Amino acid sequence: MFADGRLTEVAPAKLNLALHVRGKLPDGRHSIETLFAFCVDGDLVHAEPSESVDLHIVGPMSDDLQPFDNLVMRAARALREKRPLMLDGGALLSLDKRLPVASGIGGGSADAAATLRVLTRLWKLDPAHASEIAPTLGADVPACLLSMTARGEGAGDGLTLVDDPSIAGTPVLLVNPRIALSTRDVFAAWDGEDRGPLGEWREARNDLEAPARALVPEIGELLDWLAGQRGANFVRMSGSGATCFALFDSDDARDRAAAACPSSWWHLASVLR
């Protein structure tokens, strides 16, 4: 905590190491099996005591968001309603937006989850309240609330923690063509074929890659470029795209690839948690 009472939470970038679409759920959402992993880097959410709940957005991706109509404010308002009646006041929130929006790496969901964590600390609330609210904000928010390697089922919100020592500490490079891609549009373009369950993640797939590439052909260019980088040992698109990523043998190999990344692309060199 800072001297002025300000708290900070990282909103880690989310990756889907694999994503199998199995069909439709009774509520109309898609049934998936996925393996979530998280980077150590992402957006930042700051909170400090205030009379009301307000949000300032800064950072390189701040122009793509509205301060009053986003998941951060929805999360804050929902959690505030859970507070005991004797508690008053609010919070001044600041979102340092570094991840691109609509990019398949859970930016909005991670921001909402970080907001729930930081306000739970600021307002000294039971963490169970955050867990209750998370699923109401989006299917990825429960996984982002944990920000730990986990298998997701159902709509992605049925979680089982995964202990895989080959994941934590792995160097990773994320690249995005700076093209926003709607998750709804990608799922709508999925061909409806169940190609089987998720097994070992390195031998699995992302069933949303084909429909995403049909909408944003640049995804193919990103995947080909990453696969051609020295030291890259695993390449895949994350979520519904358009962000793609590569896992590397070493930090040096990742950093060389990051230095060679075309200037027209957004990129993030990081490490998996």
PEMO-V56149 format. One record per residue. N is the residue number from 1. RES is the residue in one letter. PSI is psi in whole degrees, 0 to 359 (999 if undefined). Layout:
<<N & RES & PSI> <N & RES & PSI>>
This chain:
<<1 & M & 138> <2 & F & 165> <3 & A & 331> <4 & D & 7> <5 & G & 5> <6 & R & 137> <7 & L & 156> <8 & T & 140> <9 & E & 137> <10 & V & 141> <11 & A & 86> <12 & P & 143> <13 & A & 134> <14 & K & 138> <15 & L & 144> <16 & N & 106> <17 & L & 336> <18 & A & 154> <19 & L & 110> <20 & H & 127> <21 & V & 122> <22 & R & 344> <23 & G & 209> <24 & K & 146> <25 & L & 163> <26 & P & 332> <27 & D & 3> <28 & G & 345> <29 & R & 163> <30 & H & 142> <31 & S & 125> <32 & I & 162> <33 & E & 125> <34 & T & 160> <35 & L & 113> <36 & F & 139> <37 & A & 160> <38 & F & 143> <39 & C & 164> <40 & V & 344> <41 & D & 160> <42 & G & 208> <43 & D & 169> <44 & L & 137> <45 & V & 121> <46 & H & 148> <47 & A & 140> <48 & E & 156> <49 & P & 142> <50 & S & 166> <51 & E & 327> <52 & S & 178> <53 & V & 114> <54 & D & 160> <55 & L & 131> <56 & H & 138> <57 & I & 127> <58 & V & 180> <59 & G & 169> <60 & P & 339> <61 & M & 16> <62 & S & 333> <63 & D & 344> <64 & D & 4> <65 & L & 152> <66 & Q & 136> <67 & P & 342> <68 & F & 354> <69 & D & 73> <70 & N & 174> <71 & L & 333> <72 & V & 312> <73 & M & 323> <74 & R & 318> <75 & A & 316> <76 & A & 316> <77 & R & 320> <78 & A & 319> <79 & L & 324> <80 & R & 325> <81 & E & 342> <82 & K & 351> <83 & R & 150> <84 & P & 149> <85 & L & 333> <86 & M & 349> <87 & L & 132> <88 & D & 188> <89 & G & 175> <90 & G & 226> <91 & A & 141> <92 & L & 114> <93 & L & 144> <94 & S & 124> <95 & L & 116> <96 & D & 98> <97 & K & 108> <98 & R & 338> <99 & L & 143> <100 & P & 149> <101 & V & 157> <102 & A & 52> <103 & S & 5> <104 & G & 10> <105 & I & 22> <106 & G & 27> <107 & G & 306> <108 & G & 319> <109 & S & 319> <110 & A & 322> <111 & D & 317> <112 & A & 316> <113 & A & 317> <114 & A & 325> <115 & T & 316> <116 & L & 319> <117 & R & 314> <118 & V & 325> <119 & L & 331> <120 & T & 320> <121 & R & 314> <122 & L & 317> <123 & W & 1> <124 & K & 54> <125 & L & 164> <126 & D & 125> <127 & P & 341> <128 & A & 331> <129 & H & 317> <130 & A & 320> <131 & S & 327> <132 & E & 323> <133 & I & 324> <134 & A & 311> <135 & P & 336> <136 & T & 346> <137 & L & 343> <138 & G & 155> <139 & A & 331> <140 & D & 348> <141 & V & 319> <142 & P & 318> <143 & A & 319> <144 & C & 331> <145 & L & 320> <146 & L & 318> <147 & S & 42> <148 & M & 154> <149 & T & 126> <150 & A & 149> <151 & R & 132> <152 & G & 135> <153 & E & 180> <154 & G & 234> <155 & A & 5> <156 & G & 353> <157 & D & 358> <158 & G & 105> <159 & L & 141> <160 & T & 121> <161 & L & 144> <162 & V & 129> <163 & D & 96> <164 & D & 101> <165 & P & 347> <166 & S & 351> <167 & I & 306> <168 & A & 133> <169 & G & 0> <170 & T & 128> <171 & P & 139> <172 & V & 145> <173 & L & 124> <174 & L & 138> <175 & V & 146> <176 & N & 138> <177 & P & 9> <178 & R & 38> <179 & I & 118> <180 & A & 142> <181 & L & 121> <182 & S & 125> <183 & T & 319> <184 & R & 316> <185 & D & 322> <186 & V & 314> <187 & F & 323> <188 & A & 333> <189 & A & 354> <190 & W & 140> <191 & D & 355> <192 & G & 2> <193 & E & 126> <194 & D & 112> <195 & R & 12> <196 & G & 167> <197 & P & 165> <198 & L & 125> <199 & G & 235> <200 & E & 127> <201 & W & 328> <202 & R & 338> <203 & E & 8> <204 & A & 206> <205 & R & 175> <206 & N & 107> <207 & D & 348> <208 & L & 357> <209 & E & 314> <210 & A & 309> <211 & P & 326> <212 & A & 319> <213 & R & 328> <214 & A & 327> <215 & L & 324> <216 & V & 88> <217 & P & 339> <218 & E & 340> <219 & I & 320> <220 & G & 322> <221 & E & 319> <222 & L & 314> <223 & L & 318> <224 & D & 319> <225 & W & 315> <226 & L & 318> <227 & A & 336> <228 & G & 359> <229 & Q & 135> <230 & R & 131> <231 & G & 353> <232 & A & 126> <233 & N & 357> <234 & F & 126> <235 & V & 135> <236 & R & 159> <237 & M & 145> <238 & S & 136> <239 & G & 228> <240 & S & 11> <241 & G & 177> <242 & A & 7> <243 & T & 135> <244 & C & 162> <245 & F & 159> <246 & A & 139> <247 & L & 143> <248 & F & 158> <249 & D & 332> <250 & S & 163> <251 & D & 320> <252 & D & 317> <253 & A & 318> <254 & R & 316> <255 & D & 325> <256 & R & 319> <257 & A & 319> <258 & A & 320> <259 & A & 333> <260 & A & 358> <261 & C & 132> <262 & P & 140> <263 & S & 340> <264 & S & 349> <265 & W & 148> <266 & W & 143> <267 & H & 158> <268 & L & 120> <269 & A & 124> <270 & S & 194> <271 & V & 143> <272 & L & 143> <273 & R & 999>>
